[in-house]
Amino acid sequence: MVRGLIFDVDGTLVSLKVDVEKLRSTTARELVKAGFDLSSMDVTSLHTQEVIDRARRLVESGSVKVHFESFRVALFAALDEVEMDWNSRAEPIQGTGEVLDRLRSANVKLATLTNSGRSPSEWLLRRHDLLRRFDFTLTRDEVSALKPSPDGLLEAVGMMGLPKNEVVYVGDSIIDVKAAKGAGVRVASVTTGRYTHERLLTEGSDYILSSLSGLLDLV
């Protein structure tokens, strides 16, 4: 039985073009500004959370004399600006609002968990009249670690007040699958993002859906 659904946003609820190179160059710029040596940071291949974890370890070891929390705040603020730019060109995936309404009518609890910041994420959801359909939203500003870490998903499940076996995480990417597996939560992957049915199945997704409407069969 599924009584709660937690959604990723980018590529799952809305269609947008994420500028990965801009994300990486912005992260690199903030690292340099804070005093990190990029030769010890593999910014081009690591996820944002992995870069943050590496930066934290360098600070904790004493290798870099930086106030870590100040760097983290500055990085997130810079990423907010990047996300606001591409969010302004995003569009909701067709049928999203209708599916969410039908799920709410079935008394399913709904939430979002995204690696984006609260300001750009809420702006995007509100712009397309999606925010009001969720019981709560979680962003990088509230969780201790970004996906693929399971921390945020575990927090979201706790906020729902439901057992894990009654919650499904809905996303479009590999890091969504990894976060769900780490949290011990089932994951439904939609092929509306960058990854194919075959790749998501290989990564271990529990359900592969061509659209969000497939969730109606789960509940």
N, C-alpha and C positions, 0 to 999 in steps of 0.2 A: 504493500500500500504506500502511495506517495502522498504525503500531506504538506510537504514544503519543497519549493523550488528556489534555488539561488542561481542568479544569472550573471554571467560575464556581460559586459556591455559592448565593447568594440568587436564588430564582426559577428555578434550574436543577436543583439537587439537593433543595432544600427550598422549601416554599411559606410565605411570611411577608408580613406587611403592613409595608412600610417607611414610617416616618413622615418624609416628606421635610421637612415644616415643622419638626419637632423637630430634624432634622439641621442644617437651616439656622440655626435659632435658637441651637443649641448652638455652631455655628461662629462665629456673630456674637458671642456672649457671650465666647468665648475670645479673639477678636480685640480686643474692647474691653478685656478684662482685661490683655492684653499691651501695650496702648497704641496700637493701630491706630485710625485714623479711618475709620469705616464709609462715609463719603461717597466714599472713594476705592476702596471694595471692593464689587463687585456680587455680594453673597452670595446674592441671591435667584435668580440665573440661571446662575451658574457652577458647574461641577463642583467637588468638594472639591479636586482636584489643581490646578485653575485658580486657586482662591482661594489655595492654598499658594504657587503660582508667583508670583502677584501680590504676596503678602506678602514673599516672598524678594526680589523686585526692589526693593520699597520699602526694605527693610533695606539691600540692597547699594548702593542709590543714596544712602543717608544720609538719606532723607526721614523714616524712622522709626528711632528709637534703641531697638532691641529686640534681645535675644539670640535670633536666629531659631530655633536648635535647641531652646531651652527652650520657645518658643511651640509648636513642632511636637510636642514630647513632651506638653505639656499638652493640646493639641487632640486628639491621638490617645487620650489617657487619658479625656477627656470623651466622645469618640465611642464608646469601648469601653462606657461605662456605658449609653449610649443603645441600642447594639446588643444588649447583654445583656438589656435589657428586652424588646425585640421578639423576640429569639431564644427567650425563654422560652415564647413562644406559637407558635413555628414548628413545622411538621410536615413530614416527608419527603414528597416527591412520590411517589405510588403507583408501586411497581415499581422504585424507584431502587436499592435494595440488590441485587435480583435481577439487574438489568442490569449493575451493577458486578461482581458475582461472575462472570457469564458472560464479561465482557470480560477479567477477570483469568485465567480459565480458558483464554482464547485467547492468553495471554501478551502482552497489551497493557499497556504501562506507563501508570499512572494517577496524576494529580496534581491539586491544586486551586490556583487563583490567584484571590484575592478582594481587594476594596478594604477589607474588614473587618479588624479587628485580630486578632492571633493568639489572644488570650485568648477573646474571644467566638466566634470562628470554630471553634477546636478544641473548645470546650465544646459548641457546637451539633452538630458532626459526631460527637463522642464520645457525646453524649446519644442520638443516633439510630443508634448502632452503624455509622457510616459511616467514621469516621477510619481504622480498621484496614485499610480496603480500598484506601487510597492509598499510593503509594510515598513521597510527600512532599507537604507543603502550603506555599504561599507566601501571605503576607498583607502588608498595608501596612507592617507593622513591619520587614520584611526588604528591600523593594524601594526603589529610589531615587525612583520616581514611580508614582502610582496610575494605573489606567486612566482615560481613554482612552490614556494614554501606553503605548507598546509595551514599555517597559523591563522590567516584571515578566514579561511573556510571553517575552521574549528570554532572561531569566534562567532561567525554568522549562524552556525548550527546551534550554538549555545543560546544566542539571542532569540532564535525561533522557538526554543523550548521543546524541541522534538527529538526523538531518538534518531541516531544516524541512519538507521535502516528505513526511515520514513522521509528522508531528504535526498534530493538529487541535485547535483550541480550541473548547470547547463552552460556550455562554452563552445568555442570554435577552434581552440588551439591546443597544441601539445602541452603547454604549461598548465592549461586548465585540467587536462587529464592527470598530469603529475601531481598537481595540488590536491585533486580529489582522491587519488590513490594514497597519497601521504596522509590524508585526513581520515581514510577509511569510509569514504562516502561514494556512492554510485555517481557515475558521470554520464551525461547524455551530450554527445558531440553533434553539432549541426555543421553541415558542409557549406555554410554561407560565408566562411572566412577563407583563409589561405591554404587550408589543408584538405586533402582528398579523403574520401571514404576509406580507401585502403590504408593510408598512413595513420589515420585516427584509430582504425581497428587494430593495426599493428602496435600502436602505443598502449592499447588495452582499454579503450573506451567501452563502457557497458552497453550503450545504445548509440547507433549512428542514425541521425535524422537528416532528411533533405531540407526540412523547414521546421520552425517552431510548432507548427500545427501537429506534428507527431507527438508532442507532449500530451495532447489530449487523450491519447490512447494509454498513456502511462498512469493517468489519474482516474 
